[in-house]
Amino acid sequence: MNYFKKILHFAAPYRKYGILNIFFNILYALFSAVSFVALIPMLDVLFGENQKVYSKPEYTGLGDLKNYLQDYLNFKVTEFAGEDQMKALVLVISLVIVLFLLKNLFNYLAMYFITFLRNGVLRDIRDAMFKKVTSLPIAYYSEKRKGDIIARITSDVLEIQHSFLSILELIVREPLTILFTIIVMFGISTKLTLFVFIFIPIAGMLISRIGKSLKKQSDKAQKEQGDFLSIIEETLGGLRVIKAFNAEGRFNEKFGASTTRFFRFSNSVLNRQNLASPTSEFLGILVIGILLWFGGKMVLIDKTLDPSSFIAYMGLAYNILTPAKSISKASYGVKKGNAAAERVLEVLETENTIKDAPDAIIKSEFEDKITIEKISFAYEDDLVLKEFSLDIPKGSTVALVGQSGSGKSTIANLVTRFYDVNQGAIKIDGTDIRNITKSSLRELMGIVTQDSILFNDSVANNIRLGKPDATMEEIEEAAKIANAYDFIMDLPEKFDTNIGDSGGKLSGGQKQRLSIARAVLKNPPIMILDEATSALDTESEKLVQVALENMMRNRTSIVIAHRLSTIQNADQIIVMQKGKIVEQGDHQKLLENGNVYKKLVEMQSFG
């Protein structure tokens, strides 16, 4: 119920729909009971047992309410039909039809209004999930599988709608239907109704014992769904490699094993859930059978109950079965929804470790320098940087070189605050970046990574990501600076051409130049290039290198490079090993030193 309360917070903006739903459910429950009572005068007319009442009866108190209502109805029938039995029958049939029509109208209106609440909550939870997913630090996703996150946003949220939010429909309507029906049943025969209550707790106890392990099985099924979605996501992302290594069979087996486990868990969940309905129906019919025996005895032998009232009573008793069955199914839904809500709330309640300080400032200008002061950083227990210090003056280009794992890309991740340092500080113009809002900090920076991250959209919209309100002229100018304009103009629809999933319709060099155009359009004072040319062929590299040089003019640049040919013009080259600086200086000075940098240059056969 704790999860249910937390999910209900999302229903607050839609409370008016909830109130209207409750109002019409009360009317539905009332008319659901009253519509069966209206059968009594109709049956009396059919059996010829209706008594003519020529004077209006007087109400004498609650104890005599049943007789008063019966006499009043007979008075109205007598007043309208007189001695004409068919006329009386038409009147009571019309009354029954009107009551059943109103009951179903109120039922529709209750469902109509709850639809807005259910779908509104569904949308808001999904929006909150997506917002949380995009706000959580990158470190969070190194431990999570993307498919599992997708499963939580899609199927788990849908499960909440089917289970928890279905309870909102049942929480008023079904209990009230049962309550009003029982009140009317007491009105018809107290003795018979007390007899029914002996069997209801026994039936309820049997139903509740069926699904104790439902939440556990449901949790396993939802987790397994996340696993096979992860396999799909990984397979689609690496399809080229899978085909190249003839690994389709292995991945088919892996996916088949996951779906088989899901099949097994789902069967277990659904079979337990499906058992609720027939069990409750059978127990209900059992109660009805006992009622027929006991009530029949009251009609035929004891003569303490008239046949019309007994038939209407049986209709009311059967009328309890449907809401009782719905409530038993809902209890299973709660257990199943509990597992889904737990997984959804786990994401929503995850604390964001990279967040703005309460007094964080908005920084709109970069004026002096970036200072890295004795920073240390570890991914979990692996120390990547240890007391690393560096000054990057405004307008300079600093290149970070070294072997893989030396901590170059980590510097880029820390400067952009994708991660926070464990010790030390990174400052911009003397202000610790943890005291600058993340949004304004990243507004000062442009990033071009080794893997060109592009989206399934047009060329123009991919470039515009850097500046959403950019004009077409600005986009074209950015494309020219990035050396991308010529190849874009050769595309079928030029800037409106859709580039496919992850830019799959473009070559590596073209994708990289679009990434550069995006950074150029943003026009930030600080540029971070994370191995921007390492995945390119020689011709593409030259085109991209020209684009990068165009972009870096008059900007502060941090360049992470494997290919040393791309950074020989840097103002300062930092040579790193195991998270420490082992050499620094310009290209010529480092060559003259003849140490680590010179060896790296010689290894790359650079002249």
N, C-alpha and C positions, 0 to 999 in steps of 0.2 A: 504493500500500500504506500510505502515511502516513495517508490518510483512513480506510482500513479499520481501522488500529490505534486511531485516535481513536474510531471508532464502536464498536469492541469493548469500550471502557471501559464502555459502557452494559450490556454483557452480564455484568459482574462479579456483580451481585446474583443472577443466575440460573445461576451456575456449576454448581450441582448437577444442573440439567437438562442442561447441556452435557456433564458427566461421564457421566451415564446414557446420553445420546445416543451418545457415543463408545464406551461399553462395548457397547451393543447393535449399533452399526455394525460393531465388530470381529467380533462373533459372526455378523452378517449376511454380512460379507465372507468369513469362514471357511467358513460353510455354503454360500455361493454357489458356491465352488470345489469343496467336497467333494461337493455334491449331484450334480455332473456326473460325478465319479469313480465314484459309485455306479451309474452307467449301465453301466459296463464288465462287472461280473458278470452283470447282467441280459441284456446283449447276448450274453455268452458262453453263457448258458443257452439263449437263443433260437437261436443259431447252432450249438448243440451242441458248443461248444469248451471248456466249463468242465471243468477237470481235477479229479477226485476227490482230495481230500487227507484221509487218514484219521488222521494224527497231527499234533499241534499243532506248527507250525513254530517254530524258534528265531531270535531276533533276533541278527544277527551284526555290525551296524554301519550307519551312515548310508548307505554306498555301496550297500547291498543293501536299502534301505528299501522300494523299489517292489515287489520280488519278495516280501519278507516280508509286506507288507500284502495283496498279491494272494493269496498262499498262505493267510494267516490267514482271509481272507474266504471262500475256497473251502473251508477246513476247517470253518468255521461252517455254511456251506450244506450240505456233505456230512453233518455231524453232525445237522442238523435234518431234511434231506429224504431222505438216503440215496440210493436209486436212482430215486426219484420225481421226474421232471423238472418236472412241474406244481407240485409242492410247493415245489421250489427256486425256480421262477419267481415264485410267490406271495410267497415270503420276500423276494426281491430287489426286487420291485415295491413291497412294503410298506416296505422300507428307503428306496427312492427317494422315496416319498410322504412319509414321516416327515421326511426331510432337507429336502425342498422346503417342507413345512409349517413346520418350524422356521426356515428361511431367511426365509420371508415373515412369520412371527410376530415375529422379531427386527427385520425391516425396519419393521413397524408400530410396535413399541415405540420404535425410534429416532426415527421421525417424530412419535410421540405426545409424547415429551419435548422435542424441539426446538421444537414448537409453542408451548410455554409460554415458551421463551427468545425466540423470534422476536416473538411478540405482546407480551411484556413489554418488550423493547427498543423496539418500535414505540411502545408507550404512553409509555415513559419519555422517548424523544426528543421526542415531541409535547408532553409535559408540560414538558420543559425548554425547548422552543421557545416555548411559550405564556408560561411564566414570564419568559423573556428578553424577549419581545415587550412584556409589560406593564411590565417594569422599565426598559427603555431610555428615554432622555429623549425628550420630544416633538420636539426638533430632529431626531432621527433620521428621523422620519416625514415631515418636510418634503422630504426627498430621495428617499424610497422610495414606491413605489406599493403601496397596500394589497393589490391583487390578487396582486402578486408575493409578498408575505409569506404570503398565504393559500395560494398554490401551493406554497411551500416547506414549510409545515406539513402540507399534505395530500398532494399527488402526489409531491413529492420524498422525503418520509419513506417513503411507500409504495414508491417505487422502491428505496430503501435496503433495505427488507424483502425485496423480490423479487430483488435482486441480491446485495448484500453478505451478507445473512443466509442466503441460499440456499447461499452458499459454505460456511457452517458445516456444512451437511448433506453437502456434497461433499468437504470438506477431509480427512475421515477415511475415509468409506465408499468412495468411488470409487477413490482411490489404493490402499487396502487390498484392495479387490476385485480390482483389476488385479494387485497384488503377489502375493496368495495364488493367483490363477489362473495367473500366470506360473510360480510355484514348482511347482504341480501339473503344468503343461505341461512344465516341465523334467524332472519326475519321469517323465513318460510318454515323452518323446523330446527329448533335448538337441539333437540335430542339427536337428530340425524347428523347435524354438523359436529357435535361433540364426538360422535362415533367416528367420523372422518379423521378427527385430530389425533386419534390413537395411532393411525397408520402413517400420517405425514412425516413425523420425526424418524420412523424406521426407514421409510423410502429415502429421505434426505441423507441419512447416515450411510446407506449403501452407495448412493451416487457419489458422495464426497470421498469414499475410499478408493474409487477407481483410478484417479489421476494424480497420485502423490508425486510420482517421478516425472511428471509432464514437463516442468520447467527445466530440469536437468537435460532431458532428451532434446528439448527445443533449443537450449543453449548450444548443444553439440551440433545440431543441424545448421544453426545460423553461423557458427564458427566455420563449419565445413564449407558453407556457401561462400564465405569470404575467401577460403583457401582456393576453391576452384576458379573464382573470379580472378584471383592473383595469377593463377596458372594461365588463364586466357590472356590477361594483360601482358605477362612476360612473354608468352608465345608470339603474340602479335608484334610486340616490340623487337623480338629477336628472330623473326621468321627467316631472314636471309641466312643467318648463321645456322639455324636449325636445319634448313634445307641443304646448305653446303656440307654439313657433317652427317647428312642422312639420319638425323636424330628424330625424325617425325614419329617413329615407332615408340621411342622412349617417352616423348611428351604425350603421345596418345595413351600409353599405359599409365603415366602419372595422372593425367586428367581422368581417365577411366576409373582408377583407384579412388580418386576423390569423389567422383559422382556416385560411385557404388556405396561409399560410406554415407554420403548425403541421402541416397536412396534408402539405406537401412535406417538411419536416424529419422528421416521423414515418415517412413512407414510406421515406426514405433510411435511417433508423436500423433499422427493422424488416426491410427487405430485406437489409441487411448481416447482421443478427442471424439471420434465417431461413436465410441461405446457409450458416451454420455447420453446421446439422444435416444437410442432404442431402449437403454436401461430405464431412463426416466419415463419414457412412454409406456413401457411394459408395467412398471410399478404403478403408474397412473391408472392404466386399464385394470390392474389388479384391485386398486382401491375402488374404481367404478363398479367392478363385478361384485365386490363385497357390499357396496352401497345399494346395488340393484336388489341383492338378497335382503338386506336389512330394511331398506325403504319399501320394497315390495311387500314385506311382512306387515309394515305399518299401514299400507294401503289396503291389502286384501284381507288381513286377519284382524289387526287391531283397530282398523277404521279411524286412525288418528291423523291421517293425511289424505287429502283428496287427490285423485289421479292427475288433474291439471297441474297442481302445485308440484307433484312428484316429478312429472316430465320436465317442467321448467327447472326444477332443482337439479335434475341429472344434466341438463344443458349447462347450468352454472358450474357444476362439479367438473364437467369436461372442459369448460372455459378456463379453469385453473391450470389445466395440463400444459397448454401452450406457453403461458408466461413462466410456469415452473420449469419447463424444459429449456426455455431461453435462459433462465437464471443459472441452471446447471451447466449449460454450454458456456455461458459467460464466465463462470468460475474457472473453466478450463482455459478460456481465452486470457484470463488474468495471469494464469501461470505461464502461458506461452508468451504473452506480452511482456511479462516481467523480464524474461531473458533478453528480449529485443530492447526494452527500455534501459536495461542495465548497460548494454553495449553502446547505445546512443549517448546515454548520460556520461559514460566513461570518457567519450571524446569531448562532449560539451563542458565537462567539469575538469578537464585536464588543465593544469596551471601553465600559463605561457611564461617560460623563464626569461624570454627576451621581451621586456616590456618597457614602456616609457616611465622614467622616474616621475614622482608626483610634481616636482618643480622643473621638469624638462623644458628647455627653451626651444623656440623655433629659430633655426639658423638659415638665413636666406642667401648669405654671401660667404665666399671663401677668400680670405684676405692675405694670409701670411704663409702658414706651413702646416703639414701633418706631422705630428710627433708621436713616435712609438717608443714608449718608456718602459724598459725592462719587463716586457710581457712574457708570461709563461702560459702555455695552453696544452691541454691533454684531451684527446678523444677517449672518453672513459678512463682507462688507466695508462694509456700510451702517451707519454710526454712527447709532443711534436715540436714545441718551441720552449726554449729555456732562457729567460732574462734577455730577450731579443730587444735591441734598441736601434732606432733609425729616424733620421730627420728627412722629410721630403719637402723642400721649399716650393712655393707657388711658382708655376711655370716650368718646372723641371721635369725631366723624364728619368724615372728610376726603374732599372730592370733587375728582376730577381731571377737568378739562374742557379742550377744545381741539379743533383740527381733526384729521381722520383723519391718522394717521401722525405725530402729535406725541409718541407714546411712552406714552400712557396705559395701554393694555393690557399693554405691556411691563413696567410697574411691577408689575402684578398677577402676571405670569408669573415675575418675579424674586423677589417676596416669598414666593410659594409654592414657590420653587426648582424650577420647571419648567425654568428656565435658570439658569446661574450668571453673575454679573457678571464683566466683563472686568477692571475696576478698581474700587477702593473696596470698601465693605462694607455689608451690611444686617444690623442687629442687633436682637435682641429682648431687652429688659432687659439691654442691654450685651453680650450674647453673639452673636458672628457666627453667622448661621444655617447656615453651612457647618460649624460645630462642634456643631450640634444634629442628631440623627438625623432623616432625612427623615420617617419615620413619626410621630414625636412632634411635629415642626414642623407637619405637615399636620393632625394631630389638633387643633391649636389653632385651625384655620381652617375656615371654611365658605365655599363658593363658589356664587354664582348667576350664570350666564353669559347672554349675549344669546340663544344657541341653547340651548333647553332639552334637555339630553341625558337622554333617558328610554329605558327598555329594554322589550323585548317581554315584559312580565310583568304581574302584578296591580298595582293602585294601591298597595296596602299594601306590597308588596315593593319598589316604586320609592321609596317614602318611607323604608322601613326601611334602605335603602342607607347612610344616615347613621348608623344605630345598629342593627347586626344583631340584637341581643338585646332590642330594644324591645318592650314590651307593646302590645296593641291600644289600650289607653287612652291611652298616650303618643303613638301614631300619630294617633289621633283628635284629641288636644289640639293636636298640631303642625299638623294640617290646619285646625283652627279658627283658630289664630293666622295661618296663611297665607291665610285667606279662601277655603279650598278645600273645607271640610266640606260646604257646601250643595250644590255641584254634584256632589260624590262621592256623596252620598246619593240623587241623582237618577239615577245610573248603574244599569244592569240588576242588577248583582250588588254594588253599592256598593263597598266597599274590595277585594273579590275580583274586580272586573272587570278583564279583560285589556285593556290600552290599545293593543295593536297595536305594529307595528314603529315605533320612535322616537316612540311616543305618538301615532300617526297617527289614532286615533279621537277625539282631543281637539282643542279649539281652541287657538290660540296662548296666550291668557290662562290657560286651564286648565292647559296644560303648564307655564307659568311658575310658576303657584301651587303645582303639585306639586313643582317644583324648590325653591321657597322652603320648603315644608313639610319637604322632605328636609334642608335646611340648618338649619331650626328644631329638628328632632328631634335632630340632632347636637349642638346647643347649644354651639357653640364660642365662645371669648371674642373672636375676631377674625373679622369678616365681610367678604368681598370681593364686591362687586356689580359685575360687568363689563357695563355697558350693559343692565341687566336688564329695562328697559322699552322699549327703542328699537324693538322689532319689533311693538309692540302697538297696537291701536286705542285711542281715547280712553277708552271705557268700561272696557275690560280694564285699561288703564294705571292708572285710578283705583283699581280693586279690588286690583291688584298693589301699587300705591304704599302703600295702607293696610296690606297684608300686610308690605311691606318695613319700614314704620315700626314696626309691631308687633315685627318681628324684631330691629330695630336698637336697641331700648331696652336700655340698660345694657350695650351691646357697643361694642367698638372697630370702626369700619367704614371701609373704603376703598371709595368709590363712584366708578365710572367712568361718566360720563354724557354722552350727546349732547343729551338733552332737559333743558334747564336748569331747567324747572319742577319736576323731581324732586329738586333738590338745594338749593333756596333756604334750607332749615333747617339745612344743614351748618354745623358749627362753623368749618370752614376750607375755602375753595375755592381750589384751585391751578389757575391758568391756564397751560397749556403750549403752547409752540411749538417745533418742531424739537428736541425732547428737553431743553428748558430751561424754567425757571419764568420767566414774564414778569410775572405778577401773583399775589398771594395775599392772602387776607383773607376776611371773611364777605360774604354776598350784598349787604347794604346798603352796606358800605364800598366794594366793587368797583363798584357802580353809581355811587356818588358820585365815584369816581376818573375815570369816563367814558372809560376806555381800551378794551383788547381785550375784556374781559368784557362791558362795556356794549354793544359792537358785536355780540357774539354773541347777547346777549339780544334786541336790537332785530331782528336777522335772524330770530329765531324768533318774533317778534311777541308777546313775553312782557311782561305789563303791569307 
